[in-house]
Amino acid sequence: TPSGVFSNLVLFNGTNGSDPAAPLFLAADGDFYGTTAKGGTGNQGTIFKMSHSGGLTLLANFHGTNGANPMGGLVRGPTGYFYGTTWAGGANGVGEVFAWSKAIGVSNLYSFSGTDGSHPFGGLAAGSGGNVYGTTYQGGANGFGTVFELTPSNTLQTLVSFSLTNGAFPLGLVQSPGGLLYGATFAGGTNNFGSVFVVTTAGSLTTLASFAIANGANPQATVLLGTDGFLYGTTVQGGADGKGVLFRVSTNAT
């Protein structure tokens, strides 16, 4: 609470999921929706719903063919479905984009094959017109990950293949009201300690910042777009004590 009182709402025990790695999504119905990277009936992850009081409902189990090990959270698309990605599983074992609804359960929308990306790590951004946007941590033309667009007809277009100099191993996206896509990479950039970038929906990438240890190194989560128009994030290393930093980047690259 704001006064500092701490309460456990849910304790994961394997059966109801384990190893949640992504933030929760607060839906219009007032409940939180999320994923666990492991646990469930096949120990390959789950989708769950949680009330404010901590009541947990298991909504789906991943078992490989319908995806495995979701590392990113869920986003609600214009159709009302929840969309997400899995690190592994799918038709080729290297991850997928899925949709979930109470009526259909988990539906595999697209399975990655490597050349078009592999092992998506972060969540998706729901764009206008039913398109969703995301990243793959690896794969693509150079093996350092991609930014992709998936249309309502489940056609995938690779917008960016990272090349180390412009970043490597992207961590998810956030979309601005103007439609621009912002994110961070774990490595690559000018100094190979990661970067913050912006991509247009046409696939033009601009590096906004490259980390250099003193200002942080190796972000492990995507950025947040604040109401003040700045991007906020964290790195797991670097800074004055080498233990990571909290940073702010303006969208004009300061």
C-alpha positions in Angstrom: 0.0 0.0 0.0 1.1 3.7 -0.2 1.9 3.5 3.5 4.3 0.6 3.0 2.1 -2.4 4.1 3.2 -5.5 2.1 0.9 -8.4 1.3 1.4 -11.6 -0.7 -1.5 -12.0 -3.1 -0.6 -15.2 -4.8 2.1 -17.9 -4.1 3.0 -19.9 -7.1 3.5 -23.6 -6.4 4.2 -25.2 -9.8 0.7 -26.6 -10.3 -0.7 -23.1 -10.8 2.4 -21.9 -12.5 6.0 -20.9 -11.6 8.7 -18.4 -12.6 6.5 -15.4 -13.6 8.9 -13.2 -15.7 6.6 -10.5 -17.1 4.5 -7.6 -15.7 0.7 -8.0 -15.2 -1.9 -6.5 -17.5 -4.8 -4.7 -15.7 -7.9 -5.3 -17.8 -11.1 -3.3 -18.1 -12.9 -5.9 -16.0 -10.7 -5.0 -13.0 -8.7 -8.2 -13.0 -5.0 -8.7 -13.7 -3.9 -11.1 -16.4 -0.4 -12.6 -16.7 1.8 -15.5 -17.7 4.3 -17.7 -15.9 7.4 -19.0 -17.8 7.1 -22.5 -16.2 4.7 -24.6 -14.2 1.3 -25.8 -15.1 0.4 -29.3 -16.3 3.4 -29.6 -18.6 5.8 -27.3 -16.7 6.0 -25.1 -19.8 4.1 -22.1 -18.6 0.6 -20.8 -18.0 -1.8 -17.9 -18.5 -3.6 -16.8 -15.4 -6.1 -14.3 -14.1 -5.8 -12.7 -10.6 -8.3 -10.6 -8.7 -7.3 -7.6 -6.5 -7.8 -9.7 -3.5 -5.4 -12.4 -4.8 -7.8 -15.0 -6.1 -6.0 -16.8 -9.0 -7.7 -18.6 -11.9 -5.6 -20.8 -14.2 -6.7 -20.0 -17.8 -4.4 -22.0 -20.0 -1.4 -24.4 -19.9 1.3 -24.4 -22.5 2.5 -27.8 -23.7 4.9 -27.2 -26.6 2.8 -27.4 -29.7 0.7 -24.4 -28.5 3.9 -22.7 -27.3 6.2 -23.0 -24.3 7.8 -20.7 -21.7 6.2 -17.2 -22.2 8.6 -14.6 -21.1 6.6 -11.5 -22.0 3.3 -10.3 -20.7 -0.1 -10.0 -22.4 -1.7 -7.2 -24.3 -5.3 -6.8 -25.3 -6.0 -6.3 -29.0 -8.8 -4.5 -30.7 -10.7 -7.8 -31.1 -10.8 -8.3 -27.4 -8.4 -11.2 -27.5 -5.2 -11.2 -25.4 -2.0 -11.5 -27.4 1.4 -12.7 -26.3 4.6 -14.6 -27.3 6.4 -17.7 -26.1 10.2 -18.2 -25.9 10.0 -21.7 -27.2 7.5 -24.2 -28.6 5.2 -23.7 -31.7 5.6 -25.5 -34.9 9.4 -25.1 -35.1 10.3 -25.1 -31.4 11.7 -21.5 -31.4 8.7 -19.5 -30.2 5.4 -18.2 -31.5 2.9 -15.4 -31.3 -0.4 -16.5 -29.7 -3.9 -15.2 -29.0 -6.0 -16.3 -26.0 -9.7 -15.9 -25.3 -12.1 -17.7 -23.0 -13.9 -19.0 -26.0 -11.0 -20.4 -28.0 -8.3 -20.9 -25.5 -4.7 -20.6 -26.9 -4.5 -20.2 -30.6 -1.1 -20.2 -32.4 -1.1 -17.2 -34.8 2.5 -17.5 -36.0 5.4 -19.9 -35.4 9.0 -18.5 -35.9 11.5 -20.4 -37.9 14.8 -18.6 -37.2 15.4 -16.6 -40.4 12.3 -14.6 -39.5 13.3 -14.4 -35.9 13.5 -16.8 -32.9 12.9 -16.8 -29.2 10.7 -13.7 -28.6 11.5 -12.4 -25.1 9.3 -9.4 -24.5 5.6 -8.6 -24.8 3.7 -7.2 -27.8 2.4 -3.7 -28.6 -1.1 -3.6 -30.1 -1.3 -1.1 -33.0 -4.1 0.4 -35.0 -5.9 -1.6 -37.5 -5.5 -4.9 -35.6 -1.7 -5.1 -36.2 0.5 -6.3 -33.4 4.2 -5.4 -33.1 7.0 -7.3 -31.2 10.6 -8.4 -31.1 12.5 -11.6 -31.2 15.5 -11.9 -29.0 17.5 -13.9 -31.6 17.2 -14.9 -35.2 16.6 -12.7 -38.2 19.1 -11.9 -41.0 22.1 -11.5 -38.6 21.1 -13.7 -35.6 20.8 -10.7 -33.2 17.0 -10.4 -33.2 14.2 -8.6 -35.0 11.3 -6.2 -34.8 8.2 -7.6 -36.5 4.7 -6.7 -37.5 1.9 -9.3 -37.5 -1.3 -8.4 -39.4 -4.8 -9.6 -38.6 -4.4 -12.2 -41.3 -1.4 -13.6 -39.4 1.1 -12.4 -42.1 4.4 -11.5 -40.5 6.7 -8.8 -41.8 10.2 -8.3 -40.4 10.7 -4.5 -39.9 14.3 -4.6 -38.6 17.0 -7.2 -38.3 19.5 -6.1 -35.7 23.1 -6.1 -36.7 25.1 -5.5 -33.5 26.0 -2.0 -34.4 22.4 -0.9 -34.2 21.7 -3.2 -31.2 21.4 -6.9 -30.3 18.9 -9.0 -28.4 15.8 -6.7 -28.2 13.6 -6.9 -25.1 10.1 -5.9 -26.2 8.3 -2.7 -27.5 6.1 0.1 -26.3 4.1 2.2 -28.8 3.6 5.9 -28.6 0.2 7.5 -29.3 1.8 8.6 -32.6 2.5 5.1 -33.6 6.3 5.0 -33.1 7.8 1.9 -31.5 10.3 2.2 -28.7 12.5 -0.5 -27.1 15.9 -1.4 -25.7 18.4 -4.1 -26.5 20.5 -6.1 -24.1 23.7 -5.8 -26.1 25.0 -4.1 -29.2 25.0 -0.4 -30.0 28.1 1.8 -30.1 29.8 0.1 -27.1 28.1 -3.3 -27.1 26.4 -2.7 -23.8 22.9 -2.2 -25.2 20.9 0.6 -26.7 17.5 2.4 -26.7 15.9 2.7 -30.1 12.8 3.9 -31.9 11.3 2.2 -35.0 8.7 3.4 -37.4 6.0 1.0 -38.6 7.7 1.3 -42.0 10.9 -0.2 -40.5 13.2 2.8 -40.1 15.3 2.4 -36.9 17.0 5.2 -35.0 19.3 4.6 -32.1 18.4 7.1 -29.3 21.1 6.1 -26.8 24.0 3.6 -26.5 25.1 2.5 -23.0 28.7 2.9 -22.0 29.0 1.4 -18.5 29.1 4.8 -16.8 25.5 5.5 -17.8 24.5 1.8 -17.4 25.0 -1.4 -19.2 22.8 -4.3 -20.4 19.1 -3.4 -19.9 17.1 -6.6 -19.3 13.6 -5.2 -19.7 11.9 -2.9 -22.2 11.4 0.8 -21.6 8.3 2.5 -20.2 6.9 5.6 -22.0 6.0 8.1 -19.2 3.2 10.6 -19.3 5.9 13.3 -19.5 7.0 12.0 -22.9 10.3 10.5 -21.6 11.4 6.9 -21.8 12.3 5.2 -18.5 14.2 1.9 -17.9 16.8 0.0 -16.0 20.1 -1.7 -16.6 21.4 -4.7 -14.7 25.0 -3.5 -14.8 27.0 -0.3 -15.0 26.6 3.0 -13.2 28.7 4.4 -10.4 28.8 1.1 -8.4 28.5 -1.3 -11.3 25.2 -2.6 -10.0 22.9 -1.1 -12.6 21.0 2.2 -13.1 17.6 3.7 -13.5 17.7 6.0 -16.6 15.6 8.4 -18.5 15.9 9.1 -22.3 14.1 11.7 -24.2 12.5 10.7 -27.5 14.8 13.2 -29.3 17.9 11.2 -28.1 19.1 13.0 -25.0 
